[in-house]
């Protein structure tokens, strides 16, 4: 019997987690919460190029920590 396990995703919140994602070159998905409280995927992901306390750069786009979630 073959058992397929679902991948485990984790929200990346701290600077240390963002650094680990950047160094290990993990694809990070970007989500935002809708007015109905449902998470909407904004970007299906890419590598973290840089980050500051306010923004995360994934590929060539900057996303705000205040309105986005980062999922690795």
N, C-alpha and C positions, 0 to 999 in steps of 0.2 A: 504494500500500500504506500503510495506517495503522498506525503503531507506537504502542502505548500504553506509556508509561513508568510504572513503579511509583513511587509517592511515596517520597521519601527521609526517613527518620525518624532522629532523633538523640537520644541520651540527654542530658538537661539536668542537669548536675551542679553547676556552680559558681554562685556568686552572680551573676557577670556574665552567665552564660547565662540564669539565671532572670530577671534584670532585663531582658534583651533580649526574652525571651518575654513578659514582662508589658507592656513598652512597645509591642511590635509586635502585641499581642493575638492571639498564636498559641494555638490550642487545645493543651493539654498533657494527655496520657493518663497515668494512674497505674497502675503495675504492681507486683506483689510476686512473689517467688520462692516456689514451693511446696516442700514437703518433698522432692519428687522432682526438684527443680532446674529445673522448668518455670516460665516467667513466666506469671502469671495477671493479667488485666486487672481492676483493682479499680474503676476509674472510666474511662469512655470519654472523659472530658476536658472541659475548660473552660478559662477564662481564669485566669491566676495573679493573685490579688488581693493577696497579700502573702507574704513569706517571711522566715524567720529562719534562723540556723545549724541549728536543730533541726527546724523545721516549714515546710511550704509550704501556703498556703491556696488552694484551688481551689474556686471558687464559694463555698459556705459550709462547707466541710469542711476540716479540717486533716490533713495527711499527714506522717508522720515520714520524715526523710531516712534513718534507720537501716534501715527495713524496706521502703521504697518506692523505685521508680525512676520518673522523670519523663521522658516521651517526647514530643518536639515534632516 
